[in-house]
């Protein structure tokens, strides 16, 4: 056998051995799928964060609503009794109403900016918690690969969303 033929045969044997090993490795690969959107919606940590946001922002929301009620009352005074008021009084009431409306608009803008910032912070924390739960479940159950977004199809046998949701429940109860 010529040297070139032996070299070619050696390369073929090596390639066959590598491809066989890759098939064996792929066959033993444990893959899971997680519906991360569902986890973000169902996680008890999401409810906790929502409740905390409501508690933190409800006083400001009540204040804005009270100012809106005052502005509506002032507008009612102008609409109902404006014709009978003297020009100076009507002008002062209109000026106070305009100032109140500007103040309300500024407060609403600040409120929305602050709320969006806090929501984004809470979402970031929640995403970190969900990711940690996914990793915990993957390690505890021997998964080498866990897929999430962008999956077109996953068999129910690889869907570990329920396991991760249970892990999030445990984490929420303090059983890290």
Secondary structure as UniProt FT lines:
FT   HELIX           3..27
FT   STRAND          31..33
FT   HELIX           36..42
FT   HELIX           44..81
FT   TURN            82..84
FT   HELIX           87..140
FT   TURN            141..142
FT   STRAND          145..147
FT   TURN            149..150
FT   HELIX           156..158
FT   HELIX           161..172
FT   TURN            173..174
//
